[in-house]
Amino acid sequence: MAVSAFGQMQGGEISTEQGILRVQDIEGNYYNTVKIGQQIWMDKNLETTRYSDGSPIPNNSDDAAWTGLITGAYCYFQNDSATYKNIYGVLYNWCTVVDERNLCPSGWHIPANTEWNILENYLGGSMGNGGKLKEAGYAHWISPNIAATNESGFSALPGGIRYFSGPFTYIGGFGYWWSSTESPNNLAWALTLSCNNANLIRNTCDKGIGFSVRCLKD
């Protein structure tokens, strides 16, 4: 049964609705969802290691081999699926995000930068509103986890990153999520949330970095 929650956000009252449907990916991983404004999001990071047509995504655990990839690949933080997969999901490079075989389940897609912008605007803008996306408390975010309330129900977690050169960092402190929107100079747009501030940041990043992914309903 759907459960609604209402909060007073900057720019007016918004509503979120959780539990409206449950989604299964090609590998059988399940995702609950949350409706924020007119958008329906998965409420946790993607975990699949296959495209929606069943094709395997290469797992690349070697730093040297990860560097300079121009094809899709995934990994787990510190290459440790037992510790990190069920909490933070999988890290993907940008080539995986835009592969025509589709990373998200049928009927879902990786959000474009403009769709992240819709979410940002609905929450009241970038300044001071990132906390409405972050899971509250310190179970997964490290202190100070500024302004984290999760009023949106998005339940963002700090899954860290894998640099384009291979090393891992930022677990517990930062979460990064790809968009499907390309930018010049081998860059693509992404969303960033930090334990150290309340802002929702969208910027361009190297396509070879490993980031988390959230799927958005078509």
FENTA-V926138 format. One record per helix or strand of 3 or more residues. SS is the DSSP state (2 for helix, 1 for strand). FROM is the first residue (numbers start at 1). LEN is the number of residues. If there is no record, write none. Layout:
BEGIN
ss	from	len
SS	FROM	LEN
SS	FROM	LEN
END
This chain:
BEGIN
ss	from	len
1	3	7
1	12	13
1	30	7
1	39	4
2	63	4
2	77	3
2	81	8
2	94	4
1	108	3
2	113	10
2	130	3
1	159	4
1	168	4
1	174	10
1	187	8
1	201	6
1	210	3
1	215	3
END
